[in-house]
Amino acid sequence: MEKIIKNKYFRLIPALLWMCFIFYLSSGQTSAIKGTSFERFLILKTFHLIEYAVLFVCFKIAGLSSNKSLIFSYIYAITDEIHQSFVPGRSALFRDTLIDLVGIILGYLILYFYRYKHK
């Protein structure tokens, strides 16, 4: 079992599963989220931050460097926006990839301060 866990491809499974989850979420409509347009904006963009902070952490858990984790997470954010352009009622916004990038940086900062505190 220990040999399986050390396998670099096996360690990517959480990141791949999280990417599937993001794909699933971006395949649906957002009309079920109620509130004013500002409240909806806050809720939806908070989801972006959380989704991509978690994705960054998953890549780090897989043993990737911070740079690779950032790059792979951001590339996935871009492809996710492209995917959304094909979903009825959704659109692709460059602004959302920048919000995703903020989430990725948030994931980096969380890990950085966690490691700093637990040294």
N, C-alpha and C positions, 0 to 999 in steps of 0.2 A: 504493500500500500504506500509506503514512504517513497518508493521509486516513482510511482504514478504521480504523487503530489509534486515531486521535484521536476517532472516533465514540463518543459516550458509551454507546450501546446495545451496540456491539461489545465495549467494555471490561467489560460486565456478564456476558459469557459465562462466565468462570471461576466467578463467584459462582453463576450459574444451574446450571452443571454440578456444582458442589459441593453445591448444594441437592438436586439429583437423586440424588447419591451418598448423602447423608444419608437421603433418603426411601427409597432402596433398602435401606440398612442397617437402618432402623427397620421395614421391612416383613417382616423375617425373625425367626426365633426366636433366643433367646440360649442355648438349652440346650446348644449345642456348646462353650460356655465352661465349662471344668471347674475344680474347686478348691473350697475351703471357701466358705461364703456370704460371708465377709469378703473373700476373694481375688476372688471373682466381682464383688462390689460395687466393689472398687478398680479392677478391669480395666474394667468397664462405665462407671464414672463418669469414668475417665481418658479413655475414648473420647469422652464428652460434652465434656470440656474441650478436647480436641484438635479435634473436629469444629467447635465453635463459635468457637474461636480462629482457625482457618483461614477460616471463613466471614466473620468480621469483617475479616480481612486481605484477602480477595477483594473485599469491598465497598469497602475503602479503595483497593485497586489500581484499582478501577473509577472512582475519583475522587470518591466520596461523602465527605461530612464525617464526622468521628468520631461526632457525634451521630446522623446518619442511619444510619451503619453499625451503630451499637449498637442503634438502634431496630429496623431491618429484621432484624438478626440475632436479636434477642430475640422479635420477632413470629414469625419462622420457627420458633424453638424452641417457642413455644406451639402453633403449628399442627402441629408435628411430634408433640408429645405428644397432641394431639387425634387425629391420624392413628393413633398407636399404640393408642389406645383401641378401634380397629376391627380390630386385628390379633390373631388368636387367640394366646393365650399371652402377650400383652403388655398393659401397662396404662399409663394416663396418670397421671403423678405431678407435682404442682406442684413438688415438691422437685427434680425433674430440670431444670425450667426455671431454677431458681435455680443449679444446677450449671452449666447452659449459660451463664448470665449471668456466672458466674465465669470460664468459658472465654473469653467475649467480652472481659471486662476483661483477661484474660491476653493476648489478641491485641493489645489496645490498648497494654498495657505493653511487649510485645515490640517493637512498631513504635516506640513512644516512645523506648525505650532504643537501638534500632538507629539511629534518626535522630540522637539525641544523640551517639552514638559516632562517627557518620560525617559530622558537620558540619565 
